[in-house]
């Protein structure tokens, strides 16, 4: 029997009474995972790279790597760090040209194109994300990239080209695995197995509302009808569970009434946006960010208009999202 209304305690009321022992055990386990990164020797350390976590929930900065020269050993270290930290950052990658960008992405797998953005000449896989006075950023919401596709990207590699001065134009990231682990066990059980709809049209409604927007994006609309994905996603490599809904592309949860769906999505979005699940990356020219799209959300900090900001991104082919119940410990 499904209750008719979502249980939605106000966040400030959640801890007025002591949580049950099962919740405390889950929280202690999550805290141990979030606060003790890289205790064992890693492939990155063996290469002489320095890995520095930037926040408890996710993120690490890696020093000593040259992303323009990545062999099998170096790539194994990059992938291991990404699986552990969910998003990783590199500085001073002056030699990271479009050819090196594509070569690194192809080590992960195939690469995708994007239906709505311009691309680098000769490199149709590299999307240009560029804003200035005439082209203000239209994306404000937290999101996981391209969940409007049946097989959303595995991840993305973003390269800073032109960065506003004064420490503006950062990118923030959220850990969806940490957000899921922090939910009450009863709500985690309820979400398991639910499906949600994701829509290109919903995510690009601002672009579509501009003069000529529907004509410019007509093919993209035709090629990307709404799709459904599990609300809780199982990571295909680590088995980690994470929330897989976002405010940009997710429109509704299937099997729920309109009001109940909106209320549950609103609660989840409010929950996952908490500062304890975040990290923030301050861009400099020649910086590179790589994130696992299956475990994270991100958003630009749009505090730089009318300054010029230009980044170049490749998205990597992913698999079809699925949910598999975790094995009992």
C-alpha positions as CSV (number, residue, x, y, z in Angstrom):
1,X,0.0,0.0,0.0
2,X,1.5,3.3,-1.0
3,X,0.8,6.3,1.3
4,X,-1.2,9.1,-0.3
5,X,1.2,11.8,0.8
6,X,5.0,12.1,0.9
7,X,6.4,12.3,4.4
8,X,8.3,15.6,4.3
9,X,9.8,16.6,7.6
10,X,11.4,20.0,7.6
11,X,15.2,19.6,7.6
12,X,15.6,21.5,10.8
13,X,13.2,19.0,12.5
14,X,14.9,15.8,11.5
15,X,17.2,15.5,14.5
16,X,15.0,16.8,17.3
17,X,14.6,13.2,18.6
18,X,17.5,10.8,18.6
19,X,17.7,8.8,15.4
20,X,17.1,5.0,15.5
21,X,20.2,2.8,15.9
22,X,20.0,1.7,12.3
23,X,20.2,5.3,11.1
24,X,23.2,6.0,13.4
25,X,25.1,3.0,12.0
26,X,24.4,4.1,8.5
27,X,25.6,7.7,9.3
28,X,28.7,6.5,11.0
29,X,29.5,4.3,7.9
30,X,28.9,7.2,5.6
31,X,31.1,9.6,7.7
32,X,33.9,7.1,7.7
33,X,33.8,6.9,3.9
34,X,33.6,10.6,3.4
35,X,36.3,11.7,5.9
36,X,39.0,9.1,5.3
37,X,40.0,9.2,1.6
38,X,43.0,7.5,0.2
39,X,44.3,5.8,3.3
40,X,45.9,3.0,1.3
41,X,48.6,3.5,-1.4
42,X,47.1,4.4,-4.7
43,X,48.2,4.2,-8.3
44,X,48.5,8.0,-8.4
45,X,50.9,8.0,-5.4
46,X,53.0,5.3,-7.1
47,X,53.5,7.6,-10.0
48,X,54.6,10.5,-7.8
49,X,51.3,12.4,-8.1
50,X,49.9,14.2,-5.1
51,X,46.2,13.7,-4.5
52,X,44.6,16.2,-2.2
53,X,40.9,15.9,-1.3
54,X,39.0,19.2,-1.6
55,X,35.9,18.3,0.4
56,X,34.6,15.5,2.6
57,X,31.8,14.4,0.2
58,X,33.7,14.4,-3.1
59,X,36.5,15.9,-5.1
60,X,40.3,15.8,-5.2
61,X,43.0,17.9,-6.9
62,X,45.9,15.9,-8.5
63,X,49.3,17.4,-8.9
64,X,52.1,16.1,-11.0
65,X,50.1,14.6,-13.9
66,X,50.5,15.7,-17.5
67,X,47.2,14.9,-19.2
68,X,48.7,15.4,-22.7
69,X,50.8,12.2,-22.2
70,X,48.7,9.5,-20.7
71,X,49.6,5.9,-21.1
72,X,48.0,2.8,-19.7
73,X,49.6,3.2,-16.2
74,X,48.7,6.8,-16.0
75,X,45.1,6.2,-17.2
76,X,44.6,3.5,-14.6
77,X,45.6,6.0,-11.9
78,X,43.2,8.6,-13.3
79,X,40.3,6.2,-13.4
80,X,41.1,4.9,-9.9
81,X,41.1,8.4,-8.5
82,X,37.8,9.2,-10.3
83,X,36.1,6.2,-8.9
84,X,37.2,7.1,-5.4
85,X,36.6,10.9,-5.5
86,X,33.8,11.2,-8.1
87,X,35.3,14.4,-9.5
88,X,39.1,15.2,-9.9
89,X,40.9,18.4,-10.9
90,X,44.2,19.2,-12.6
91,X,46.1,22.5,-12.9
92,X,48.6,23.9,-15.4
93,X,47.7,21.6,-18.3
94,X,49.1,24.0,-20.9
95,X,49.8,21.2,-23.4
96,X,46.3,19.9,-23.2
97,X,45.2,20.7,-26.7
98,X,42.0,19.4,-28.5
99,X,43.8,16.3,-29.8
100,X,45.0,15.4,-26.2
101,X,41.5,16.2,-24.9
102,X,39.9,13.7,-27.3
103,X,42.7,11.1,-26.8
104,X,42.1,11.1,-23.0
105,X,38.3,10.9,-23.4
106,X,38.7,7.9,-25.8
107,X,40.6,6.0,-23.2
108,X,37.4,5.9,-21.2
109,X,35.3,4.8,-24.2
110,X,33.4,6.3,-27.1
111,X,32.5,10.0,-27.0
112,X,29.3,11.8,-27.6
113,X,28.2,15.0,-29.4
114,X,25.7,17.5,-28.0
115,X,22.7,18.6,-30.0
116,X,22.5,22.2,-28.7
117,X,26.1,23.6,-28.6
118,X,28.8,24.7,-31.0
119,X,32.0,22.6,-31.3
120,X,35.7,23.0,-31.9
121,X,36.7,23.1,-35.6
122,X,37.9,19.7,-36.6
123,X,36.8,18.1,-33.3
124,X,33.0,17.6,-33.4
125,X,33.2,15.8,-30.0
126,X,34.4,18.9,-28.2
127,X,31.6,21.2,-27.1
128,X,32.2,24.9,-26.6
129,X,30.6,26.4,-23.5
130,X,31.1,30.1,-24.0
131,X,29.4,33.1,-22.4
132,X,29.9,36.9,-22.5
133,X,27.9,40.0,-22.6
134,X,25.9,39.0,-25.7
135,X,25.6,35.3,-24.6
136,X,24.8,35.1,-20.9
137,X,24.6,31.7,-19.3
138,X,21.1,30.2,-19.4
139,X,21.8,27.3,-17.1
140,X,21.5,28.0,-13.4
141,X,20.2,24.7,-12.0
142,X,22.1,21.7,-10.6
143,X,22.1,18.9,-13.1
144,X,23.6,15.7,-14.3
145,X,24.7,16.0,-18.0
146,X,22.3,14.8,-20.7
147,X,20.0,12.5,-18.7
148,X,17.5,13.1,-21.4
149,X,19.3,10.4,-23.4
150,X,18.6,6.6,-22.9
151,X,22.3,6.2,-22.2
152,X,23.6,9.3,-20.4
153,X,27.3,10.0,-20.4
154,X,29.7,8.1,-18.2
155,X,31.4,11.4,-17.4
156,X,32.8,14.6,-18.8
157,X,36.2,16.2,-19.2
158,X,36.1,20.0,-19.0
159,X,39.0,22.3,-20.0
160,X,39.3,25.9,-18.9
161,X,40.3,28.2,-21.8
162,X,39.2,31.7,-20.9
163,X,38.5,32.3,-17.2
164,X,37.0,35.5,-15.7
165,X,39.4,37.3,-13.4
166,X,38.7,37.9,-9.7
167,X,37.9,34.3,-8.9
168,X,34.6,34.3,-10.7
169,X,32.9,31.6,-12.8
170,X,33.5,28.6,-10.5
171,X,31.8,25.2,-10.9
172,X,30.2,23.4,-8.0
173,X,29.6,19.7,-7.7
174,X,27.3,17.5,-5.6
175,X,27.8,13.9,-4.6
176,X,24.7,11.9,-5.3
177,X,26.0,8.9,-3.5
178,X,26.6,10.8,-0.3
179,X,23.1,12.4,-0.6
180,X,21.5,9.0,-1.0
181,X,23.4,7.5,2.0
182,X,22.2,10.3,4.2
183,X,18.5,9.7,3.6
184,X,16.4,7.9,6.2
185,X,16.5,4.1,5.5
186,X,12.7,4.0,5.0
187,X,12.9,6.6,2.3
188,X,15.8,4.8,0.6
189,X,13.7,1.7,0.5
190,X,10.8,3.6,-0.9
191,X,12.8,5.2,-3.7
192,X,14.4,1.9,-4.8
193,X,12.8,0.7,-7.9
194,X,11.0,4.0,-8.8
195,X,11.4,5.4,-12.2
196,X,11.5,9.1,-13.3
197,X,11.0,10.9,-16.6
198,X,13.8,13.1,-18.1
199,X,13.2,15.6,-20.9
200,X,15.4,17.5,-23.3
201,X,12.5,20.0,-23.9
202,X,12.2,20.7,-20.1
203,X,15.9,21.2,-19.7
204,X,16.3,23.6,-22.6
205,X,13.1,25.5,-22.2
206,X,15.0,28.8,-21.9
207,X,16.8,28.2,-25.1
208,X,13.6,27.1,-26.8
209,X,11.7,30.2,-25.7
210,X,14.3,32.5,-27.4
211,X,13.4,34.0,-30.8
212,X,14.0,31.2,-33.3
213,X,14.9,28.7,-30.6
214,X,12.4,26.0,-31.6
215,X,13.5,26.2,-35.2
216,X,17.2,26.0,-34.3
217,X,16.6,23.0,-31.9
218,X,13.9,21.3,-34.0
219,X,16.0,18.3,-34.9
220,X,17.3,18.0,-31.3
221,X,13.7,17.9,-30.0
222,X,12.8,15.3,-32.6
223,X,15.9,13.2,-31.7
224,X,15.4,13.3,-28.0
225,X,11.9,12.4,-26.8
226,X,11.4,11.9,-23.0
227,X,13.1,8.9,-21.4
228,X,12.8,7.2,-18.1
229,X,15.6,6.2,-15.6
230,X,15.6,4.8,-12.1
231,X,15.4,7.3,-9.3
232,X,18.2,5.3,-7.5
233,X,21.1,4.3,-9.8
234,X,23.6,1.5,-9.1
235,X,27.1,2.4,-10.3
236,X,28.2,-0.3,-12.8
237,X,31.8,-0.4,-11.6
238,X,31.7,0.3,-7.8
239,X,28.2,-0.9,-7.0
240,X,27.6,2.4,-5.1
241,X,24.0,3.6,-5.0
242,X,23.2,7.2,-5.8
243,X,20.2,9.5,-6.5
244,X,19.6,9.9,-10.2
245,X,17.2,12.8,-10.5
246,X,18.0,16.5,-11.2
247,X,16.2,19.8,-11.3
248,X,17.1,20.5,-14.9
249,X,15.9,17.5,-16.8
250,X,13.7,15.4,-14.4
251,X,10.0,16.2,-14.9
252,X,8.1,13.6,-12.8
253,X,8.3,10.3,-11.0
254,X,6.2,7.6,-12.7
255,X,3.4,6.0,-10.7
256,X,2.8,9.0,-8.5
257,X,0.2,11.7,-8.8
258,X,1.3,15.1,-10.1
259,X,1.3,16.7,-6.7
260,X,3.0,13.8,-4.9
261,X,5.7,13.6,-7.6
262,X,6.4,17.3,-7.4
263,X,6.6,17.2,-3.6
264,X,9.0,14.2,-3.6
265,X,11.2,15.7,-6.3
266,X,11.3,19.0,-4.4
267,X,12.2,17.3,-1.2
268,X,15.0,15.3,-2.8
269,X,16.4,18.4,-4.6
270,X,16.4,20.4,-1.4
271,X,18.1,17.5,0.4
272,X,20.9,16.9,-2.2
273,X,21.7,20.6,-2.4
274,X,23.0,20.8,1.2
275,X,26.5,22.2,1.5
276,X,27.8,19.0,3.1
277,X,27.4,17.2,-0.2
278,X,29.3,19.8,-2.2
279,X,32.7,20.8,-3.5
280,X,33.6,23.9,-5.5
281,X,36.3,24.3,-8.1
282,X,37.9,27.7,-8.9
283,X,39.0,27.7,-12.5
284,X,42.3,29.0,-13.8
285,X,43.4,28.9,-17.5
286,X,44.6,25.4,-18.4
287,X,42.7,23.7,-15.5
288,X,40.9,20.5,-16.2
289,X,38.0,18.8,-14.4
290,X,36.9,15.2,-14.9
291,X,33.7,14.0,-13.2
292,X,31.7,10.8,-13.0
293,X,28.3,11.7,-14.4
294,X,26.8,8.6,-12.8
295,X,27.4,9.9,-9.3
296,X,27.4,13.7,-9.4
297,X,25.6,16.8,-10.3
298,X,27.1,20.2,-11.1
299,X,26.3,23.8,-11.9
300,X,28.1,26.9,-13.0
301,X,28.4,29.8,-10.6
302,X,27.0,32.6,-12.9
303,X,28.7,35.5,-11.1
304,X,30.9,36.7,-13.9
305,X,28.5,38.3,-16.5
306,X,29.3,40.3,-18.6
307,X,32.9,38.9,-18.5
308,X,34.0,36.3,-21.0
309,X,34.2,32.7,-20.0
310,X,35.0,29.8,-22.3
311,X,35.4,26.1,-21.6
312,X,35.6,23.1,-23.8
313,X,34.0,19.8,-22.9
314,X,33.9,16.2,-24.1
315,X,31.2,13.8,-22.8
316,X,32.0,10.1,-22.7
317,X,29.6,7.3,-23.7
318,X,27.8,5.7,-20.8
319,X,25.6,2.7,-20.1
320,X,21.8,2.5,-19.6
321,X,21.1,3.4,-15.9
322,X,19.9,0.5,-13.7
323,X,19.1,-0.2,-10.1
324,X,20.3,-3.4,-8.3
325,X,19.6,-3.9,-4.6
326,X,22.7,-3.9,-2.5
327,X,23.8,-7.2,-1.1
328,X,23.2,-7.6,2.6
329,X,26.4,-7.1,4.7
